[in-house]
Amino acid sequence: MPYRAWALIEVRALINLYGKDTTGHQVLRNFDLVAANSGGSLVLAGLVEDLPLTAILQYFLDEDDRRSIFSPTSKLGDDFLRLALGIGPKYSATAKLPAIEHLLPKTGDVSLAGCMDKINGPNGAPVHLLIVGFDYDHNRAVFFRSAKAGSPDWGEANLPA
């Protein structure tokens, strides 16, 4: 699957740059903003969880982990759209959530804003996260961010009160 291959390359590049025993927070402290989508979001999640880079690599090398996260959708409508028109989700979002919470026991159920409070980038402020997804129900991109956006039209992060 192409995006898993890109995520695998991403993790291997991080290992090459930072070393196999480097943890996620050590990597994140080098950035003011980290953006991800698809399989790269899982890499980012492992960094936020503060896993060693080799543990993040295992998400993509371990077949059971891969199958738990990338579980094909079982909805007939989704299958029809994908086969007939080449659109629609390939993987089940419902099945993905429990798998992610299992792989990320410390941060799997924490908001993006809450998980970045103590991870500061080179400018001394918390590292900002941006995850881009696609909402097939509304046929549009969706953005998940750890900080307020700079324009009222861009929405707001799920920031604690």
C-alpha positions in Angstrom: 0.0 0.0 0.0 1.6 3.2 -1.1 1.1 5.4 1.9 2.4 2.8 4.3 5.5 2.5 2.1 6.0 6.3 2.4 5.6 6.1 6.2 8.1 3.3 6.4 10.6 5.4 4.4 9.8 8.3 6.8 10.6 6.3 9.9 13.8 4.9 8.3 14.9 8.4 7.4 14.4 9.5 11.0 16.4 6.6 12.3 19.2 7.4 9.8 19.2 11.1 10.9 18.7 10.7 14.7 19.7 7.1 15.6 17.6 4.0 16.3 17.3 4.6 20.1 16.1 8.3 19.8 12.7 8.8 21.2 9.8 10.7 19.7 10.1 13.8 22.0 13.8 14.1 21.2 12.9 14.3 17.5 9.9 16.6 18.0 12.0 19.2 20.0 13.8 20.0 16.7 10.6 21.4 15.1 8.2 24.2 15.6 5.5 22.6 13.4 5.0 19.0 12.4 2.5 18.1 9.7 1.3 14.7 8.6 -1.3 12.7 6.9 -2.3 9.1 6.4 0.5 6.7 7.5 2.7 9.6 8.4 0.1 10.5 11.1 0.9 7.1 12.7 4.6 8.1 12.7 3.7 11.4 14.3 1.5 9.6 16.8 4.5 7.4 17.8 6.6 10.5 18.2 4.0 12.1 20.4 3.8 8.8 22.4 7.6 9.2 22.9 8.4 5.8 21.5 11.9 4.9 20.3 12.1 5.2 16.5 12.6 1.4 16.3 9.2 0.9 18.0 7.5 3.2 15.5 9.1 1.2 12.7 7.5 -1.9 14.1 4.0 -0.4 13.4 4.7 -0.9 9.7 6.9 -4.1 9.9 4.6 -6.1 12.2 1.8 -7.7 10.2 -0.6 -7.9 13.1 -0.2 -4.2 13.9 -0.6 -3.3 10.2 -3.7 -5.3 9.9 -5.2 -3.9 13.1 -4.7 -0.3 11.9 -5.4 -0.8 8.2 -8.5 -3.0 8.4 -10.5 -2.9 5.1 -13.9 -1.3 5.3 -16.8 -3.8 5.4 -19.5 -1.4 4.2 -21.1 -2.5 0.9 -21.6 1.2 -0.2 -17.9 2.0 0.4 -16.8 -1.1 -1.6 -19.1 -0.2 -4.5 -17.9 3.4 -4.7 -14.3 2.3 -4.6 -14.7 -0.5 -7.2 -17.1 1.3 -9.5 -15.8 4.9 -9.3 -12.4 4.7 -7.7 -13.5 6.8 -4.7 -14.4 6.2 -1.1 -12.6 4.9 2.0 -10.5 1.8 1.7 -10.0 1.3 5.4 -12.5 1.2 8.3 -12.3 4.2 10.6 -14.3 2.3 13.2 -11.7 -0.5 13.4 -8.8 1.9 13.3 -9.6 3.7 16.6 -9.3 0.7 19.0 -6.0 -0.3 17.2 -4.5 3.2 17.6 -5.6 3.4 21.3 -3.9 0.0 21.8 -0.7 1.1 20.1 -0.7 4.5 21.9 -1.7 3.8 25.5 -0.5 7.1 26.9 -1.8 9.5 24.2 -4.3 7.6 22.0 -7.3 9.3 23.6 -5.7 12.7 24.4 -6.5 15.8 22.3 -3.8 17.1 20.1 -3.6 20.3 22.2 -3.3 18.4 25.4 -0.5 16.0 24.3 1.9 18.8 23.2 1.8 20.9 26.4 5.3 19.9 27.6 7.1 19.4 24.2 8.8 22.6 23.2 10.4 23.2 19.9 13.5 25.3 19.2 11.6 28.6 19.7 10.7 27.5 23.3 6.9 27.3 22.5 5.0 24.0 22.3 5.5 22.1 19.0 2.4 22.6 16.8 0.8 19.6 15.1 -1.2 19.6 11.9 -2.9 16.4 10.7 -4.7 16.4 7.3 -7.4 13.9 6.7 -10.3 13.4 4.2 -13.9 13.4 5.1 -15.5 11.1 2.5 -19.0 11.9 3.8 -18.6 15.6 2.9 -16.0 15.2 0.2 -13.5 17.6 1.7 -10.2 17.8 3.5 -10.3 18.1 7.3 -7.5 19.6 9.4 -6.7 18.6 13.0 -4.4 21.0 14.8 -2.9 21.4 18.2 -3.1 25.2 18.3 -5.5 27.9 17.3 -5.4 28.7 13.6 -4.3 32.2 12.5 -7.6 33.1 10.7 -11.2 32.8 11.9 -12.0 30.8 8.7 -9.5 28.1 9.6 -11.3 26.9 12.7 -10.0 26.3 16.1 -8.1 23.6 17.9 -9.6 21.5 20.6 -7.9 23.5 23.3 -8.5 22.9 27.0 -10.4 25.7 28.8 
